[in-house]
Amino acid sequence: MNLKLELIQKHISQMVKQALENNIIDYNAIADTNAIIILDKIKRIIADDALSDFDAIEEIVCILEDNNIDCGSRHDF
């Protein structure tokens, strides 16, 4: 990897870490916002009577995976 890029990435990581530690970035608000968005999408899928149970679960798993939430190997088919 490019040395300059590595140094910049490290510096940015340190800045973000400090901002989180000093409460400059409200990580709870960010996480809550993303969680609420995900829950709203899942709620709409569950309420959609046009979807079969299998299709609904498939869409929910896709939402979770799209948000880097590991669903384990049970759904790996």
VMD Tcl script that builds the backbone (N, CA, C; Angstrom):
set m [mol new atoms 231]
animate dup $m
set s [atomselect $m all]
$s set {name element resname resid chain x y z} {
  {N N MET 1 A 0.844 -1.178 0.000}
  {CA C MET 1 A 0.000 0.000 0.000}
  {C C MET 1 A 0.888 1.239 0.000}
  {N N ASN 2 A 0.363 2.309 -0.475}
  {CA C ASN 2 A 1.050 3.576 -0.535}
  {C C ASN 2 A 1.289 4.115 0.876}
  {N N LEU 3 A 2.525 4.512 1.173}
  {CA C LEU 3 A 2.890 4.988 2.504}
  {C C LEU 3 A 2.072 6.202 2.920}
  {N N LYS 4 A 1.891 7.152 2.016}
  {CA C LYS 4 A 1.103 8.350 2.341}
  {C C LYS 4 A -0.333 7.968 2.701}
  {N N LEU 5 A -0.893 7.058 1.948}
  {CA C LEU 5 A -2.261 6.624 2.208}
  {C C LEU 5 A -2.359 5.951 3.577}
  {N N GLU 6 A -1.400 5.118 3.900}
  {CA C GLU 6 A -1.388 4.450 5.206}
  {C C GLU 6 A -1.317 5.462 6.345}
  {N N LEU 7 A -0.460 6.469 6.186}
  {CA C LEU 7 A -0.312 7.482 7.225}
  {C C LEU 7 A -1.597 8.305 7.392}
  {N N ILE 8 A -2.231 8.644 6.279}
  {CA C ILE 8 A -3.480 9.403 6.334}
  {C C ILE 8 A -4.578 8.571 6.986}
  {N N GLN 9 A -4.666 7.305 6.625}
  {CA C GLN 9 A -5.682 6.435 7.211}
  {C C GLN 9 A -5.490 6.327 8.725}
  {N N LYS 10 A -4.258 6.178 9.150}
  {CA C LYS 10 A -3.972 6.083 10.583}
  {C C LYS 10 A -4.366 7.381 11.286}
  {N N HIS 11 A -4.019 8.506 10.690}
  {CA C HIS 11 A -4.335 9.804 11.280}
  {C C HIS 11 A -5.854 9.999 11.389}
  {N N ILE 12 A -6.571 9.669 10.334}
  {CA C ILE 12 A -8.026 9.804 10.347}
  {C C ILE 12 A -8.634 8.884 11.407}
  {N N SER 13 A -8.136 7.674 11.504}
  {CA C SER 13 A -8.638 6.740 12.517}
  {C C SER 13 A -8.435 7.290 13.916}
  {N N GLN 14 A -7.282 7.867 14.160}
  {CA C GLN 14 A -6.997 8.447 15.473}
  {C C GLN 14 A -7.917 9.636 15.754}
  {N N MET 15 A -8.162 10.459 14.745}
  {CA C MET 15 A -9.044 11.614 14.925}
  {C C MET 15 A -10.470 11.174 15.254}
  {N N VAL 16 A -10.956 10.169 14.563}
  {CA C VAL 16 A -12.306 9.665 14.817}
  {C C VAL 16 A -12.378 9.057 16.217}
  {N N LYS 17 A -11.371 8.289 16.583}
  {CA C LYS 17 A -11.337 7.682 17.922}
  {C C LYS 17 A -11.378 8.764 18.994}
  {N N GLN 18 A -10.593 9.817 18.838}
  {CA C GLN 18 A -10.582 10.911 19.812}
  {C C GLN 18 A -11.930 11.624 19.851}
  {N N ALA 19 A -12.531 11.816 18.697}
  {CA C ALA 19 A -13.834 12.477 18.650}
  {C C ALA 19 A -14.893 11.645 19.370}
  {N N LEU 20 A -14.820 10.328 19.223}
  {CA C LEU 20 A -15.763 9.453 19.916}
  {C C LEU 20 A -15.520 9.476 21.422}
  {N N GLU 21 A -14.254 9.407 21.814}
  {CA C GLU 21 A -13.912 9.399 23.235}
  {C C GLU 21 A -14.266 10.719 23.911}
  {N N ASN 22 A -14.166 11.821 23.201}
  {CA C ASN 22 A -14.443 13.145 23.767}
  {C C ASN 22 A -15.889 13.596 23.538}
  {N N ASN 23 A -16.707 12.666 23.077}
  {CA C ASN 23 A -18.131 12.932 22.823}
  {C C ASN 23 A -18.368 14.045 21.814}
  {N N ILE 24 A -17.422 14.265 20.922}
  {CA C ILE 24 A -17.618 15.228 19.842}
  {C C ILE 24 A -18.565 14.623 18.803}
  {N N ILE 25 A -18.425 13.324 18.592}
  {CA C ILE 25 A -19.335 12.580 17.716}
  {C C ILE 25 A -20.266 11.783 18.618}
  {N N ASP 26 A -21.558 11.976 18.477}
  {CA C ASP 26 A -22.541 11.262 19.288}
  {C C ASP 26 A -22.836 9.918 18.633}
  {N N TYR 27 A -22.022 8.918 18.990}
  {CA C TYR 27 A -22.158 7.604 18.349}
  {C C TYR 27 A -23.483 6.937 18.714}
  {N N ASN 28 A -24.046 7.247 19.872}
  {CA C ASN 28 A -25.352 6.681 20.219}
  {C C ASN 28 A -26.430 7.183 19.272}
  {N N ALA 29 A -26.392 8.451 18.945}
  {CA C ALA 29 A -27.382 9.010 18.019}
  {C C ALA 29 A -27.231 8.394 16.637}
  {N N ILE 30 A -25.993 8.204 16.214}
  {CA C ILE 30 A -25.753 7.602 14.894}
  {C C ILE 30 A -26.250 6.160 14.878}
  {N N ALA 31 A -25.893 5.396 15.898}
  {CA C ALA 31 A -26.298 3.991 15.968}
  {C C ALA 31 A -27.812 3.863 16.086}
  {N N ASP 32 A -28.412 4.696 16.924}
  {CA C ASP 32 A -29.858 4.638 17.083}
  {C C ASP 32 A -30.570 4.963 15.784}
  {N N THR 33 A -30.067 5.935 15.073}
  {CA C THR 33 A -30.680 6.309 13.812}
  {C C THR 33 A -30.640 5.149 12.826}
  {N N ASN 34 A -29.489 4.511 12.679}
  {CA C ASN 34 A -29.368 3.383 11.761}
  {C C ASN 34 A -30.232 2.220 12.232}
  {N N ALA 35 A -30.257 1.963 13.526}
  {CA C ALA 35 A -31.069 0.877 14.057}
  {C C ALA 35 A -32.555 1.120 13.786}
  {N N ILE 36 A -33.006 2.343 13.968}
  {CA C ILE 36 A -34.412 2.669 13.728}
  {C C ILE 36 A -34.763 2.499 12.253}
  {N N ILE 37 A -33.864 2.893 11.385}
  {CA C ILE 37 A -34.098 2.724 9.943}
  {C C ILE 37 A -34.227 1.249 9.594}
  {N N ILE 38 A -33.340 0.427 10.140}
  {CA C ILE 38 A -33.375 -1.021 9.879}
  {C C ILE 38 A -34.672 -1.617 10.414}
  {N N LEU 39 A -35.044 -1.248 11.638}
  {CA C LEU 39 A -36.280 -1.774 12.216}
  {C C LEU 39 A -37.499 -1.363 11.409}
  {N N ASP 40 A -37.516 -0.143 10.904}
  {CA C ASP 40 A -38.638 0.311 10.091}
  {C C ASP 40 A -38.752 -0.511 8.808}
  {N N LYS 41 A -37.618 -0.795 8.176}
  {CA C LYS 41 A -37.633 -1.626 6.956}
  {C C LYS 41 A -38.163 -3.021 7.263}
  {N N ILE 42 A -37.709 -3.593 8.381}
  {CA C ILE 42 A -38.156 -4.937 8.764}
  {C C ILE 42 A -39.647 -4.931 9.074}
  {N N LYS 43 A -40.111 -3.910 9.753}
  {CA C LYS 43 A -41.540 -3.799 10.083}
  {C C LYS 43 A -42.384 -3.766 8.820}
  {N N ARG 44 A -41.941 -2.991 7.822}
  {CA C ARG 44 A -42.700 -2.906 6.564}
  {C C ARG 44 A -42.738 -4.253 5.843}
  {N N ILE 45 A -41.645 -4.995 5.917}
  {CA C ILE 45 A -41.606 -6.323 5.286}
  {C C ILE 45 A -42.580 -7.261 5.984}
  {N N ILE 46 A -42.569 -7.258 7.311}
  {CA C ILE 46 A -43.462 -8.142 8.070}
  {C C ILE 46 A -44.922 -7.793 7.800}
  {N N ALA 47 A -45.227 -6.531 7.622}
  {CA C ALA 47 A -46.605 -6.092 7.378}
  {C C ALA 47 A -47.077 -6.345 5.948}
  {N N ASP 48 A -46.170 -6.685 5.050}
  {CA C ASP 48 A -46.509 -6.882 3.633}
  {C C ASP 48 A -47.108 -8.273 3.429}
  {N N ASP 49 A -48.429 -8.338 3.355}
  {CA C ASP 49 A -49.123 -9.620 3.188}
  {C C ASP 49 A -48.888 -10.248 1.817}
  {N N ALA 50 A -48.344 -9.511 0.883}
  {CA C ALA 50 A -48.080 -10.049 -0.450}
  {C C ALA 50 A -46.868 -10.978 -0.456}
  {N N LEU 51 A -46.037 -10.891 0.595}
  {CA C LEU 51 A -44.842 -11.734 0.668}
  {C C LEU 51 A -45.138 -13.045 1.385}
  {N N SER 52 A -44.561 -14.127 0.867}
  {CA C SER 52 A -44.639 -15.391 1.600}
  {C C SER 52 A -43.713 -15.289 2.809}
  {N N ASP 53 A -43.867 -16.189 3.758}
  {CA C ASP 53 A -42.989 -16.176 4.926}
  {C C ASP 53 A -41.528 -16.292 4.497}
  {N N PHE 54 A -41.257 -17.186 3.554}
  {CA C PHE 54 A -39.882 -17.371 3.083}
  {C C PHE 54 A -39.333 -16.090 2.472}
  {N N ASP 55 A -40.128 -15.452 1.606}
  {CA C ASP 55 A -39.676 -14.216 0.955}
  {C C ASP 55 A -39.452 -13.097 1.968}
  {N N ALA 56 A -40.323 -13.029 2.971}
  {CA C ALA 56 A -40.163 -12.005 4.008}
  {C C ALA 56 A -38.855 -12.226 4.769}
  {N N ILE 57 A -38.596 -13.454 5.153}
  {CA C ILE 57 A -37.354 -13.748 5.875}
  {C C ILE 57 A -36.156 -13.455 4.998}
  {N N GLU 58 A -36.242 -13.811 3.730}
  {CA C GLU 58 A -35.148 -13.541 2.791}
  {C C GLU 58 A -34.855 -12.040 2.726}
  {N N GLU 59 A -35.893 -11.225 2.639}
  {CA C GLU 59 A -35.695 -9.769 2.568}
  {C C GLU 59 A -35.118 -9.223 3.869}
  {N N ILE 60 A -35.577 -9.756 4.993}
  {CA C ILE 60 A -35.043 -9.315 6.289}
  {C C ILE 60 A -33.567 -9.661 6.407}
  {N N VAL 61 A -33.205 -10.862 6.016}
  {CA C VAL 61 A -31.795 -11.272 6.064}
  {C C VAL 61 A -30.958 -10.376 5.155}
  {N N CYS 62 A -31.470 -10.039 4.000}
  {CA C CYS 62 A -30.747 -9.156 3.082}
  {C C CYS 62 A -30.526 -7.776 3.700}
  {N N ILE 63 A -31.531 -7.265 4.389}
  {CA C ILE 63 A -31.375 -5.966 5.064}
  {C C ILE 63 A -30.272 -6.056 6.108}
  {N N LEU 64 A -30.290 -7.112 6.897}
  {CA C LEU 64 A -29.264 -7.283 7.927}
  {C C LEU 64 A -27.878 -7.393 7.297}
  {N N GLU 65 A -27.754 -8.201 6.265}
  {CA C GLU 65 A -26.465 -8.362 5.598}
  {C C GLU 65 A -25.991 -7.057 4.963}
  {N N ASP 66 A -26.916 -6.301 4.386}
  {CA C ASP 66 A -26.561 -5.010 3.784}
  {C C ASP 66 A -25.997 -4.043 4.819}
  {N N ASN 67 A -26.344 -4.267 6.083}
  {CA C ASN 67 A -25.872 -3.424 7.173}
  {C C ASN 67 A -24.758 -4.091 7.975}
  {N N ASN 68 A -24.125 -5.076 7.350}
  {CA C ASN 68 A -22.985 -5.789 7.949}
  {C C ASN 68 A -23.331 -6.446 9.274}
  {N N ILE 69 A -24.554 -6.966 9.378}
  {CA C ILE 69 A -24.981 -7.721 10.550}
  {C C ILE 69 A -24.975 -9.186 10.151}
  {N N ASP 70 A -24.107 -9.954 10.773}
  {CA C ASP 70 A -23.919 -11.357 10.436}
  {C C ASP 70 A -25.131 -12.168 10.854}
  {N N CYS 71 A -25.675 -12.939 9.930}
  {CA C CYS 71 A -26.842 -13.778 10.223}
  {C C CYS 71 A -26.435 -15.227 10.488}
  {N N GLY 72 A -25.145 -15.494 10.532}
  {CA C GLY 72 A -24.690 -16.868 10.777}
  {C C GLY 72 A -24.807 -17.720 9.540}
  {N N SER 73 A -24.545 -18.990 9.710}
  {CA C SER 73 A -24.518 -19.906 8.564}
  {C C SER 73 A -25.873 -20.558 8.296}
  {N N ARG 74 A -26.829 -20.375 9.180}
  {CA C ARG 74 A -28.134 -21.015 9.002}
  {C C ARG 74 A -28.779 -20.624 7.675}
  {N N HIS 75 A -28.567 -19.402 7.268}
  {CA C HIS 75 A -29.207 -18.885 6.057}
  {C C HIS 75 A -28.285 -18.981 4.838}
  {N N ASP 76 A -27.177 -19.655 4.960}
  {CA C ASP 76 A -26.175 -19.714 3.895}
  {C C ASP 76 A -26.530 -20.830 2.906}
  {N N PHE 77 A -27.485 -20.525 2.003}
  {CA C PHE 77 A -27.861 -21.523 0.999}
  {C C PHE 77 A -28.085 -20.895 -0.340}
}
mol reanalyze $m
mol bondsrecalc $m
mol representation Tube
mol addrep $m
